[in-house]
Amino acid sequence: MKVFVNDETKEVSQATTLLSLLDDLGIKDSKGWALALNELVIPKSMLKETQLSDGDRVMLIRATQGG
């Protein structure tokens, strides 16, 4: 199925969760990352159980230090 990650198309399997998507993207630790699914912020405690559906839009934002 097709999802959009930061507006880029990505093919994923039917059983993909947000946590497995992060793993597929090479993000092993979600610390410092914020995730939104279809414009709704998802708490880190829900990443493992939140499954993706065809056409979902995922926004990944990485916190940085600086001024």
Phi and psi in degrees as a GROMACS rama.xvg file:
@    title "Ramachandran Plot"
@    xaxis  label "Phi"
@    yaxis  label "Psi"
@TYPE xy
-108.052  130.694  LYS-2
-126.888  168.165  VAL-3
-118.694  124.673  PHE-4
-114.774  113.068  VAL-5
48.9758  45.7508  ASN-6
69.0655  11.827  ASP-7
-108.342  137.149  GLU-8
-71.9015  136.649  THR-9
-138.68  131.49  LYS-10
-87.491  129.828  GLU-11
-135.044  163.58  VAL-12
-79.4242  165.613  SER-13
-59.8017  -33.4294  GLN-14
-92.5766  18.5009  ALA-15
-73.5225  130.747  THR-16
-105.296  170.734  THR-17
-61.5528  -38.1352  LEU-18
-65.4519  -43.1356  LEU-19
-69.851  -29.7754  SER-20
-63.6645  -44.4449  LEU-21
-58.2517  -43.2883  LEU-22
-61.681  -43.9882  ASP-23
-60.6243  -31.5744  ASP-24
-84.7876  -0.538624  LEU-25
84.599  14.29  GLY-26
-97.9359  100.041  ILE-27
-84.3017  -22.6304  LYS-28
-129.244  122.103  ASP-29
-80.813  0.143382  SER-30
-62.1012  130.821  LYS-31
88.1598  0.407295  GLY-32
-113.044  143.238  TRP-33
-115.571  140.54  ALA-34
-124.768  137.757  LEU-35
-125.041  138.412  ALA-36
-118.3  115.723  LEU-37
51.9437  45.1907  ASN-38
71.2652  14.9437  GLU-39
-114.775  121.898  LEU-40
-67.37  132.096  VAL-41
-106.395  124.234  ILE-42
-63.6253  147.372  PRO-43
-56.6053  -31.5473  LYS-44
-66.4725  -14.3835  SER-45
-104.928  0.0306079  MET-46
-62.5062  -39.1067  LEU-47
-69.0105  -31.0592  LYS-48
-103.152  -3.7935  GLU-49
-88.3568  107.828  THR-50
-88.7031  147.038  GLN-51
-89.5411  152.649  LEU-52
-122.983  159.13  SER-53
-55.6629  130.126  ASP-54
88.5699  -2.73169  GLY-55
-60.865  150.132  ASP-56
-115.501  120.538  ARG-57
-110.417  130.541  VAL-58
-113.581  122.703  MET-59
-108.451  127.162  LEU-60
-127.736  128.075  ILE-61
-104.1  127.794  ARG-62
-74.0251  139.143  ALA-63
-130.006  155.986  THR-64
-95.525  156.578  GLN-65
135.577  -178.393  GLY-66
